[in-house]
Amino acid sequence: MKPERLIYLPLGGAGEVGMNAYVYGYGPKGKERLILVDLGVTFPDMDGSPGVDLILPDIAWLEERRDRLDAIFVTHAHEDHVTALGQLWSRLKAPVYARNFTARIAKKKMQEGGQSFDSVQTAKPRDPIEAGPFTVQFLPISHSLPEASAMLIETPAGRILHTGDFKIDLSPGVGEPFDEKLYREIGDLGIKALVCDSTNIFNTHQGRSESTLAEPLQRLFAEAPGLMVATTFASNVARLRTMAQAARDAGRSVCLMGRAMHNMVRTATEAGLLHDFPTTVTPEEAGDMPRENLLIISTGSQGERRAASAQLARGTYMGIDLKEGDTFLFSSMTIPGNERSVLRVVNDLSERGVEVLDNSGGLYHVSGHANRPDLERMHDLVRPAMIIPMHGEHRHLRKHAKLAAARGFASAIAPNGTMLDLTGDTPVVAEYVETGRLYLDGTAVYGALDGVVRERIKLALNGHVMVTLLLDEDDRPMGDAWADCQGLAPQGRSRRALDEVLEDELADVIERFDRKVLGNDDKLTEAIRRAVRTCCLDEIGKKPEVTVVVSRLAE
């Protein structure tokens, strides 16, 4: 009989920030029973994935073994940990466990994805959940939204503590404060592996509490002369509460803008977590109020074009327009890769004369992730045999692993697709698994290697020409071919319309084709494609994508 082993396999979230999906397994090699912790998304950008709505982890490896998947556990309700359930759960069909607030969000995501959410089960903190050879407990931990949890995973080979996203915050406003006594007691049990958040490993100063923001926000809202708009992640319920209460104390009414804002506040209120959230006004009511008496909290902290912040920056939105003397606050950090989108919104606001504030002075935002001193504190409380960094780009994982090793802990860097064997005293790379990305594009989900996005980028970079040619029963052209150009300069070197130049060139080229070419669709299409690209290169210096439509009359 093969010896049993304990494995860890990230399919997303290790080597990047977002798209979290972590597999744990125990059993004989190749026959392990499995659980999955988190199933989240990351967000596209126009450079690398134009037109895509969301990016999901490629779970093909897990899907092939779904008969061995005993459960899915969701640590908290951020998009990068829960949202992919809406598109991918039907490929796995395992029970989903989450705490009350997170379970409500998970059900909404699955409902939006057209899936039944009957599999979502609400878990209570510290209640053991049996899943194959695993016993799992949700441990309350402080983050930037309610009911975030670390996962205590007990296995026959030892205990694993999977932190999820966390910070050490003794007064987070919403959600449980960090409980040092609890995590010291967990460490006393004996922890084989601490699989740990690495996002803020490069921040060397002590992390700050959410409670430190109340005073500077209240002062800002009181002193700002005109309309005040603030944006943050909709899922940062603690920040929404802090800003809303600061606005109330400054004499401003609060208006929420953006579907995600309304959904999060409604869900948190229904879960009994926002009982003291100030009463809000509708956009219609806001339009009739003095501007200096209003705070709008809007979606779009990452510059998303369709979010409320971007639409306010571009013009009137829901009856509200921004003007000279108003103030706009980004109470958030910009996720790497979103800088250009955020800057676009900032410039649009600047053109309207709006004063834009961000977190460069450190007054209006605190991170939901542990800085290096807080990570070291977690190491010391838990005292694991080994530390496995997760949730971070490769540089974050590497820095965290070096820190762990310098402090006397065994460690390993395991980017997506790297399976670690945790059975022994040190983590060992067991094998590498093919991982990748899936794209949610409208209602369709397809793989990164399917070529759809690659073709879309080529069209965007090169433009497109469609050529149509009609042939009679004897394979003779019935008139000239015609060309339709898209995304190309209308004129080139000749100063003539590009489509006319192409049609003249095609008339000459097609006239020289013999019957073998004219009678074979493949040869004819390829010859026309080459002629169009050569002509365009000479005329405008571009080689466009070319579609050739050949129609033949039936005999």
N, C-alpha and C positions, 0 to 999 in steps of 0.2 A: 504494500500500500504506500502511495506517495505521502511524504510528510506534508503536514498542513502548514500554510503560511498566511501571514497578515500582509496585505498589500494596500498601497495608496496610489491612486492614479488621477491626476487632474486632467479633465477634458477641456477646461476653460478656467480662466482666472489666475493662472500661474504663468508669468511671462507677459502679462497684460493687466490693466486695471479694468475689470468688468467681465461679463460673460462667465460668471462663476459656475462650475460644475465639477464636483470632486467625488470620485468613486473610492469606496473602501471595500475590501474583500477579505474573506477568511475561508480556508479550506484547502483541499489538495490542489496542487498546481493545475491550472486550467479548468478546475471545477469549483472554484470559490463561490460561496454565496456572497451577494453583493448588496450594498446600499449606496444611495446617491445623496450627497449633501449639496443642496441648492441647484437651481436650473435657471440661469439668468441670461440677460442679453447685454450687448454693447451697442453703440450707436454709430451709424455710418457718417461718412463725410463725402462731399461732392467730388473730391479728388480721387479717392480710392474706390468708392462704391456709390456712384451717382444714381439717384432715384430710389435707392433701397430704403426701406422703412426701418428695419431692425436687423441686427446681426446676431445669430444664434450659434451655440456650440454644435459641432458635428458629433452626434451621439451614436454614429453607426456602430462603433465597437460595443457600446452598451446595448444597443437595440438587438444586435445579434445574440446577446446573452440575457435577454430580458426574462427568460424563464428562470434565471438565477437571481433576479433583482427582487429583493424582499420589501424594500420601502424607499421612499424619497423623503428627506427631511429638509425643511426650509428654515434657515436661521433667522431671516427677517425680511421685511417687505420692500426693500429697495429693488429697483428695476433690474439691476444686474445680478440679482439673486433669485427672483421669483417669476419674472415676466415670461420666460421661455416656456413655462408650463402651458401657457395658452396655445402654443403651436406644437409642442413636442410631446406632451403627456400621452397622447394617443398612440405614440410609437413605443411606449414603455409600459403603460397601464399598471403601474404599481401604486399601492396606497401612499397618499401624501400626508405628512404630519407637519403641523405648524401651530404656533400659539394663536390665540384668538384674533388679534388684529391682523397678523400675517395671513391666517387662514381666510379671513374675509377678503383680503386683497387677492390671494391666490384664486379664490372662487370667481372673483370678478375677471381676472385675467383669463381663466379657462372659459368662462361664459362668453367673453369677447372673442375668443378663438373658436367658438362654436362647439365647445366640448362640455360634456357633463362634468359637474364638479362633485358628484356624490362620493368620489374617492378621497376628498379632502377631509381630514379628521383633525379636530382641535385638540391640542395637547396642553397639559398643564405643566408648569415648571416643576422639575424634580421628579415627576411621575415616570417610572421606568416603562419603556416601550420595547417589547420583544420583536425583533426582526431577524429571523434566522438565527445565526450564532451570535448576533449582536444584541446588546441591551443599551438603549440610548435614552439619555435624559437631556431636556432643555434646561440650560443654566442661564438665568437672567444676567445680562451684561449691558453696560451703558454704551450707547451709540447715539445717532442723531435722529432716531425715530423710536416709537414705542415698541416694547416687547422684543427687542433684539436679544438673541440668545447665542451662547456658545453651546457646543454639543459635547457631552461626555459620552464617549463610545466605549463600552466595555466589551472585550473580546476574550476568547480563551488564551490569546497570546499577550494580553495586557490591555491597559486602558489608553485611549487616545483622547486628548482634549483638542477639539477643533474650535478655534476662537470665533470664527466668523469675523465680521467687522466689529471693532470695539475701540473704546478709549477708556481711560480711567477718569471718570467724571463723578464727583460726589454729589453734585446738584445739577442734573441734566435738564430739569424743568419738566420734561415729558419722558416717561419711562423710568425704569429702576436705576438708582445710583449704583455705582460700582461697589461691590461688596468684597473687600479684601479678605474678610474672615472666611467667606464662602470659598474663595479660590485657594486660600491657604489650606483649608480642610480638604479640598480636592487634591491638592498636592500631597497631603499627608496619606492619601489612599495609595499613592504610587502611580505616577503617570509615565508610560513608556514613551509616548510621542506627543509633543505639543505642536500642532499644525497651526501656524500663527500668521495673522495679518502682518503685512510688511509695507503697507502703503506709505507711511510717514517715517520710514527708517532713517531718512537723511535729515529730518528735523531734530536738531540736538537740544532744543529748549523744552522745558516742561510743558505738557499740554495744558490748554486752558479750558475752563468750564463754560458751558452754555450760559450759566448765570451771570458771567462777567459782561455779557452783551447788553443786558437790560438798560443800564444807565447810559452808555454812549448812544444807543439807538433812541432812547426817549429824548435825549438832548438834541440829537439830529432832527428828529421829527418835530420837536418844538420850535427849533430855530430856522428850519427851512422855510423860505418865504412863500412859495407857491405850492402847486400840486406835488405830492411826494409819491413816487413809485419805487417799489422794491421787488427784487426777484431773487428766488432761491429755488432749490429742488423742491418740488411739490411734496415729495416723500419725507422731507426734513420737517416733520410735524413739530418738533421742539422749536425750530427756528420760526415757523409760522406763528406759534403761540407767543414766542418772545416778541416778535415784531408787532403782532396784533395788540398785545398788552401794552407795549411801549407807545404805540399810536394812541390807544385809549388814554393813557396817562398824559400824553402830550395834547389832548383835546382834538384828536383826529378820529373820524369814522373810518372803518375798514371796508374795502371792497375787494373781493376775490375775483381774479380774471384768469380763465383757463380751466378746461374741464378737469384736468388732473388735480388742480387746487381744490376744486369743489369736492371731487371724489375722495381725496385724502382726508379733508376736514370732516366730511360727512361720515366716512368709515371710522375715523378715530373717535368721533362723537358717539356713534352708535356702539362702539366698543367700550364706552365709558372712560375714555382716556383724555377727553378735552372738555370736561364739564365746565371749565372756567374760560372758554374761548369767547372773546367779546362778540356781541351781535354784529353781523355784517349788513351792508347795504348792497342793493343791486346796482349794476351799471346805470340803469335808468334813473334810479334815485341819486346816484353819485353825480350824474350830469347836472342836477339842479342844486348841488351843494357848493358853497364857497370853496375854491380850490385849496386854500390854506387850511381847510378843515378835513382834508381827505388823504388817506393812504391807500393806494392800490397795491395789492400783492399779486404779482403776475407770474405765470409760468415763463420758461424760456431763458434760464440762467446760463445755458450753454449756446445761446445764439440760434436756436432752432427757428427756421424761417417761418413755420406756421404757428409758432407759439405766440402768446399774447404780447410778450415783450417786443419781439421783432415787429409785430403788426402795429403796436403803439409807436414804435420808432419810425415806421414808414408813413404813417398817416393816421387819420381818425379811425378808431376801433371801438365798436360798441358805444358810439356816441361820445367817446372821450378823445381829446387830442392834447398833445403835449406842446408847450410853447416856451418862449424865453422866460427864464426865471423859475422854471420847474426843476426838480431834482430827481435823479434816477440812481438807485443804489443796487449794485451787485453784491448781495450778501451771500457769497459763494466763492469757491475756487473754480478756475477753469480747468476742465479735464484736458490733459495733453491731447492735442489733435483738434481741439475746438477753438483754438485761439483766433483763427481767421474769421470764423462765424461770429464770435463774440465781438471782435473788433469792427465787423460790419455794422452790428447794432449800435456800438458806441459811436461810430462816425455818423450814422443816421441821426442819432440823438443830438450829437454836437451840431449838425447842420440846422437843427431846430432851436438851438440856443439853450439846450437843456444841460444842466450841470450833472456830470456823471461821476459817481464815487464807486470805488471798489475796495478790496481788502488790502491794498498795498500798505496802508498804515496799520493794519492789524486790529482795527477797532470794531469792525462790523461782521466778522465771521470767525468762527472757530471750527476746526476740523472735527469730524466724527471718528477719526482714526488716531490710534496711539502713536505719539512721537517716540523717539528712541529711548528717553528715560522711562516712559511708561511701558514700552516693550521689555526693557530690562527688569522693571518691577514685576511684570507678569512672569518672566523667566524665574525670578527669585521666589515668587509665591508658589508656583506650580512645581518647580524643581524636577523637570522631566529628564528622562534618560537621553532623549534626542529632541532636536527642534527642526521642524520642516517648515521653511518659509513658504507662504502662499500670498495671494492677492497683491500682486505688484508686477511691474515690468521686470525683465531679467536683471537689470541693475539693482533693483530693490531686493530681489531674492538673493543675489550674490552678496550684497552688503549685509543683509540679515544673517546669512549663513556664516560670513566671516565674523560678525559680532558674536554669534552663538559659539563658534569654535574658540574665539578669544576668551570667552567666559567659561570654557570648560565643558561645553555641551557638544555631543556628537551632532552632526548636521549634514544636510545634502541639498543641493539645488535640483529641483524637479520641475522644469517647465512643462507646459501642456504636452501630454503624450508620454511622459517619463514615468514608468511604473517603478515604484520603490517597494522593496521587500523590507518590512519593518519587524520581522520576526526575531532577529538577533539583537545584539547590543548596539549595533550601528546600522543606519539605513544603507541599503545596497540597491543599486540599479538592477532591476530584474529583467526588464525588456523595454522596448520603445513601441508605442502604439501610434498608428496613423491618426492624427487629429486635424481638424480644420474648422471651417466656418460654413454656416448655412445662412442664406439671405431670405428674409421675409420681404417680398416685393409685391405690394398690394395684398392679395390673398394667397399668392403662390409662395412656396418655400422650395428653394433649390440650392445646390451646392456651389461653392466657390469655383470648383473645377468644371462646372457645366458650361462655362464660357459666356453666359448671358451678360454679366457685368463687363467682362473683357470686350465683348462686341460693342457694348454701349459706350465704353471709353473710346474705342477706336472710332466710332461714329462721331463722338464729340470732338475728338482731336483732328480727324481727317475730313469730315463732311461726307456727303453721300450723293451719288448720281444714280438715277434710275433710267435705264435705256429700254425702250419698247420697240420691237421690230415685228412686222407682220409679213408672213410668207404665204404664197399661194400653193396650190396642190403640186406644182412642179418645183417647189423650193426656190422660187424666185421672189425677191423683195417686192412687196406691193407698196411702193412709195418709199420715202426715206425713213430711217429710224429717227425717233425723237427722244430728246434727253430732258430730264427734270432734275435740277440741281437743288440741293438743300445744304445749308450750312457752309456755303462756299462764297467766295468773293464774286459779285455779279459780273465783273470785268477783269481782264488780265492785261498782258502786254499789248495785245492787239487793239485794246480799247473797244472791243466789240463785246456784246453780251456773251457770257461763257456758254450758255446752252446753244446759242447759234454756232459758235466756233466748234463745239463738239459735234453738232449735227452735220456740219459741213465736212468735218474730218471723217465721221462715220460713213457718210455717203461715198467718199473716195475709197475708204478702206473696204467697205462691203462690196463695192463694185469689183474689187480685185479678188474676192473670195471665189474659189472653184466650187464645183458641186459637192465634193467630199466635205468641205467645211459647211456649206449652206445646208447640207442634208443631215448634219450631225449636231444635235442641240448642245452637247458638251463642248465640242470643238468651237462652235460658233460663239457660245457664251464666253469662253475663255479668250477668244481672239478679240471680241468686242471689249471685254473688261480690260485687256492689256492696252488696247488702242485708247480707251478713255483715260486711263491712268497716265499714259505717256503724254497725251495731249494736255491734260490738266497740269502735269509737272512742268511742261514747257510754258504753259499759259499763266499759271498762278503759283507755281512752285509747291504744289500739294499733290499727293497721291490719294484720292478719296476712295472710300468704300464704294463698290459698284454692284448694283443689282441689274441683271439683264432678264427681260421678259420677252421670250420668243413665242409668238402665236402663229399656228399654221392652220390654213383652211383644210378641212377634211375633203377627201376626194369624193 
